[in-house]
Amino acid sequence: MLQGPYSSLDRDRPLIRVPFTSFAVATVLLPLTGLIACLFTSILYHYEDATYTHCKVSNYLPSISSAISRVPERYIWRSCIGLHSAPRFLVSAAYFSFYRGRFSSRPLEQLLSVLNLICSLTENTGLLLLTYVSSTETYNVHKYGFAVFMGSSLLHMLITCRLWMVIRRHYVVSEEKTSCVWKLRLFLFNVCCFLSAAYFFRRHNQHCEAGVYTLFSLFEYLVVFSNMAFHMTAFWDFGSKEVIVAAPPEDKRY
């Protein structure tokens, strides 16, 4: 049978079809690439300004807030996070649908799934807030955005680990076991790095020791990188799935 350019089969075919593994990799690569580009650009072209602190002591690495607050770093970071945010909201919805299917007969896990969705959405919103309001523009708003991002991120990872420990006990798929193990490892690593960063930040502000702010910046990088790696475990969770954009089916008329 001949099919013209507007045949019914063409209309019913998906417009876009992407493996979820590729979708997950691209989503994480956007902020990762943007952050690395901002750090290198900041060190190469704005080293003195980026590493300056109110203590006026030796510092060798810029904090993330400092690295994304100048031009062109500001626009690189905002572009990457802007492109990254929409897929992140989609992944949050995908996880919520996944949990609803797995925990249909477990009220506690269903409640945790709802809380997990809220934390995921809040984390992404906090990231957008601290991205588009830099520390050099409105420091208090930027600080509030970071607090929202970090608090909701830690709670999201904690709840996610709790849900996946239940999944691990009741399901035997090897990819899901691997995902659960790495989620737990990355969560614990993230918490350790966050506590270390908080310690060095407070120590720097109290004692103004040379090099301490550099240690804070280093652990801050590790917090963000481990957060990205945690979200990257979706590679295992939805490895056999696809992201599809399709037109709704049309009514058949005879």
C-alpha positions as CSV (number, residue, x, y, z in Angstrom):
1,M,0.0,0.0,0.0
2,L,1.3,3.4,-0.9
3,Q,1.6,5.9,1.9
4,G,1.6,9.7,1.3
5,P,3.3,12.2,3.6
6,Y,0.0,12.6,5.5
7,S,-1.0,9.0,5.9
8,S,-2.6,7.9,9.2
9,L,0.4,5.7,9.9
10,D,2.7,8.7,9.8
11,R,0.4,10.7,12.1
12,D,0.4,7.9,14.7
13,R,4.1,7.4,14.6
14,P,6.0,9.0,17.7
15,L,7.5,12.4,16.9
16,I,10.5,11.9,19.1
17,R,11.8,8.7,20.6
18,V,14.9,8.8,22.9
19,P,16.3,5.9,25.1
20,F,16.0,7.0,28.8
21,T,19.7,6.2,29.3
22,S,20.7,8.8,26.7
23,F,18.1,11.2,28.2
24,A,19.6,10.7,31.7
25,V,23.1,11.2,30.6
26,A,22.3,14.4,28.6
27,T,20.3,15.8,31.6
28,V,23.3,15.3,34.0
29,L,25.9,16.4,31.5
30,L,24.3,19.9,31.2
31,P,25.0,21.1,34.8
32,L,28.3,19.1,35.0
33,T,29.7,20.6,31.8
34,G,28.4,24.1,32.8
35,L,30.0,23.9,36.2
36,I,33.4,22.7,34.9
37,A,33.4,25.4,32.3
38,C,32.6,28.1,34.9
39,L,35.3,26.9,37.2
40,F,38.0,26.8,34.6
41,T,36.9,30.2,33.1
42,S,36.8,31.7,36.6
43,I,40.3,30.4,37.4
44,L,41.8,31.5,34.1
45,Y,40.3,34.9,33.7
46,H,39.0,36.1,37.1
47,Y,41.3,34.3,39.5
48,E,41.9,37.2,41.9
49,D,38.3,38.2,42.2
50,A,37.0,34.7,42.3
51,T,39.2,33.6,45.1
52,Y,38.9,36.8,47.2
53,T,37.3,36.5,50.6
54,H,36.5,39.0,53.3
55,C,39.3,37.6,55.4
56,K,41.9,38.5,52.8
57,V,43.9,35.4,53.4
58,S,45.4,33.0,50.8
59,N,42.8,31.1,48.9
60,Y,43.4,28.9,45.8
61,L,40.0,27.8,44.6
62,P,36.8,29.7,44.0
63,S,33.5,28.7,45.6
64,I,30.7,27.7,43.3
65,S,28.8,30.8,44.1
66,S,31.8,32.9,43.1
67,A,32.5,30.9,40.0
68,I,29.0,31.4,38.5
69,S,28.5,35.0,39.4
70,R,30.7,36.8,36.8
71,V,30.5,37.2,33.0
72,P,30.6,35.0,31.0
73,E,30.4,32.3,33.7
74,R,27.0,33.6,34.8
75,Y,25.5,33.1,31.3
76,I,27.1,29.7,30.8
77,W,25.7,28.4,34.1
78,R,22.2,29.9,33.6
79,S,22.0,28.5,30.1
80,C,22.9,25.0,31.3
81,I,20.6,25.0,34.3
82,G,17.7,26.4,32.2
83,L,18.0,23.6,29.7
84,H,18.5,21.1,32.5
85,S,15.5,22.1,34.6
86,A,12.7,20.9,32.3
87,P,14.0,17.3,32.0
88,R,14.5,17.3,35.7
89,F,10.8,18.0,36.3
90,L,10.0,15.3,33.9
91,V,12.2,12.8,35.7
92,S,10.5,13.7,39.0
93,A,7.2,12.9,37.5
94,A,8.5,9.6,36.1
95,Y,9.8,8.5,39.5
96,F,6.5,9.4,41.1
97,S,4.7,7.2,38.6
98,F,7.2,4.4,39.1
99,Y,6.8,4.5,42.9
100,R,3.0,4.5,42.6
101,G,3.1,1.3,40.6
102,R,5.5,-0.4,42.9
103,F,3.9,0.6,46.2
104,S,0.2,0.4,45.3
105,S,-0.6,-1.7,48.4
106,R,1.8,0.0,50.8
107,P,0.3,3.3,52.3
108,L,3.5,4.4,54.1
109,E,5.6,4.1,50.9
110,Q,2.9,5.9,48.9
111,L,3.0,8.8,51.4
112,L,6.8,8.8,51.1
113,S,6.5,8.9,47.4
114,V,4.4,12.0,47.5
115,L,6.9,13.7,49.9
116,N,9.8,12.6,47.7
117,L,8.1,14.2,44.7
118,I,7.7,17.5,46.6
119,C,11.3,17.4,47.7
120,S,12.4,16.7,44.1
121,L,10.4,19.7,42.8
122,T,11.6,21.9,45.6
123,E,15.2,20.9,45.0
124,N,15.0,21.9,41.3
125,T,13.2,25.1,42.2
126,G,15.9,26.0,44.7
127,L,18.6,25.3,42.1
128,L,16.8,27.7,39.7
129,L,16.6,30.4,42.3
130,L,20.3,30.3,43.3
131,T,21.2,30.1,39.6
132,Y,19.3,33.1,38.4
133,V,19.9,35.3,41.5
134,S,23.7,35.3,41.9
135,S,25.5,36.1,45.2
136,T,26.9,39.3,43.8
137,E,23.3,40.6,42.9
138,T,21.1,39.7,45.9
139,Y,23.1,37.7,48.5
140,N,20.2,37.0,50.8
141,V,18.0,35.6,48.1
142,H,20.9,33.5,46.7
143,K,21.6,32.2,50.2
144,Y,17.9,31.3,50.7
145,G,17.9,29.5,47.3
146,F,21.0,27.5,48.4
147,A,19.4,26.5,51.7
148,V,16.2,25.4,49.9
149,F,18.2,23.4,47.4
150,M,20.5,21.7,49.9
151,G,17.8,20.9,52.5
152,S,15.4,19.4,49.9
153,S,18.3,17.6,48.2
154,L,19.3,15.8,51.4
155,L,15.8,14.9,52.3
156,H,15.1,13.7,48.7
157,M,18.1,11.5,48.8
158,L,17.2,10.1,52.2
159,I,13.6,9.3,51.2
160,T,14.8,7.8,47.9
161,C,17.2,5.5,49.7
162,R,14.4,4.4,52.1
163,L,12.1,3.6,49.2
164,W,14.8,1.7,47.3
165,M,15.7,-0.4,50.3
166,V,12.1,-1.6,50.3
167,I,12.3,-2.3,46.6
168,R,15.6,-4.2,47.1
169,R,13.9,-6.5,49.7
170,H,11.0,-7.4,47.5
171,Y,12.4,-7.4,44.0
172,V,15.4,-9.3,42.5
173,V,16.2,-7.4,39.3
174,S,20.0,-6.9,39.3
175,E,19.9,-3.3,38.0
176,E,17.7,-2.3,40.8
177,K,20.0,-3.8,43.4
178,T,23.0,-2.0,41.9
179,S,21.0,1.2,41.8
180,C,20.0,0.9,45.5
181,V,23.7,0.2,46.6
182,W,25.0,3.2,44.7
183,K,22.2,5.5,45.9
184,L,23.1,4.7,49.5
185,R,26.8,5.1,48.9
186,L,26.4,8.5,47.2
187,F,23.9,9.7,49.8
188,L,26.4,8.9,52.6
189,F,29.3,10.5,50.7
190,N,27.2,13.6,50.0
191,V,26.3,14.0,53.7
192,C,30.0,13.6,54.7
193,C,31.1,16.2,52.1
194,F,28.3,18.6,53.2
195,L,29.3,18.4,56.8
196,S,33.0,18.9,55.9
197,A,32.1,21.9,53.8
198,A,30.0,23.4,56.6
199,Y,32.8,22.8,59.1
200,F,35.5,24.5,56.9
201,F,33.1,27.4,56.0
202,R,32.5,28.1,59.7
203,R,36.1,27.7,60.6
204,H,37.1,30.2,57.8
205,N,34.6,32.8,59.1
206,Q,35.7,32.4,62.7
207,H,39.5,32.2,62.4
208,C,40.4,33.4,58.9
209,E,43.1,30.8,58.3
210,A,44.9,30.6,55.0
211,G,43.7,27.8,52.7
212,V,40.7,26.8,54.8
213,Y,38.2,28.4,52.3
214,T,39.9,26.4,49.6
215,L,39.0,23.2,51.5
216,F,35.4,24.5,51.8
217,S,35.3,25.0,48.0
218,L,36.7,21.6,47.4
219,F,34.1,19.8,49.5
220,E,31.4,22.0,48.0
221,Y,32.4,20.7,44.6
222,L,32.2,17.1,45.9
223,V,28.7,17.8,47.3
224,V,27.5,19.0,43.9
225,F,29.2,16.2,41.9
226,S,27.8,13.5,44.2
227,N,24.4,15.0,43.9
228,M,24.7,14.8,40.1
229,A,25.9,11.2,40.4
230,F,22.9,10.3,42.6
231,H,20.5,11.6,40.0
232,M,22.5,9.7,37.4
233,T,21.4,6.4,39.0
234,A,18.2,6.8,36.9
235,F,20.4,5.2,34.2
236,W,19.7,1.9,36.0
237,D,16.2,2.6,37.2
238,F,14.8,3.3,33.7
239,G,17.4,1.6,31.5
240,S,14.8,-0.2,29.4
241,K,12.4,2.7,29.1
242,E,12.1,5.4,26.4
243,V,11.1,9.1,26.4
244,I,8.5,9.5,23.7
245,V,6.8,12.6,22.3
246,A,3.8,11.6,20.2
247,A,0.7,13.3,18.8
248,P,-2.6,12.1,20.4
249,P,-4.5,9.5,18.4
250,E,-7.1,11.0,16.1
251,D,-10.6,9.7,15.8
252,K,-11.1,7.3,12.9
253,R,-13.8,8.3,10.5
254,Y,-15.1,5.9,7.9
